[in-house]
Amino acid sequence: MSKEQEWLTAIEQYYQQKGNKNGSIVLLPGYQPELCLMLCNHLDMKFYDYRQEEMQFFGHQADTINLDHLDNCLLKQSQSKSIFAHNVEALLCVKTKQERRDWLQSFLDTDWENPVFISIAVFQDDVQEDHPYVCDFELMRIPRDSLKTAAKITNRMKYDIAGIKSRVY
């Protein structure tokens, strides 16, 4: 079995054992949207970029979005199909450590319409370590070939540099 297939098989086994209505956190060793897209394709999940689809409309006021808004968006998106929500940390980064911890715990304990996965790379310290709905890929070596395959699938995602430059004071 190739390293890429090993990694995808591990997440597929995790996905299949966890049931149909739970929130899961996938700990990744860094910000890697291509890997999230690869997982979505492999597991037939919908890719949902919270920052791009929701936060951008708030502009400079994005830090005022409350976590209930995030919950409502995840609920709405998961009504028809399992989702992999990406860039949730974009909102979590403007919250206090306690708010992040409380929200992450609540997310894990919520029964969603369909499975909801989120990726966490930066705030792994705020995630309950031995919760059964935490899938830890932080210490698993993700093969470099996975990134090449993901790039073929996605044609690489572009990061919005122009949007960042417009916010620099």
Secondary structure, DSSP 8 states (H G I E B T S, - for coil): --HHHHHHHHHHHHHHHT-SSBEEEEE-SS--HHHHHHHHHHHT-EEEEHHHHTGGGGGGGGGG--HHHHHHHHHHHTSSS-EEEE-THHHHTTS-HHHHHHHHHHHHH-B-SS-EEEEESS-GGGS-TT-TTEEE-SSS---HHHHHHHHHHHS-----HHHHHTT--
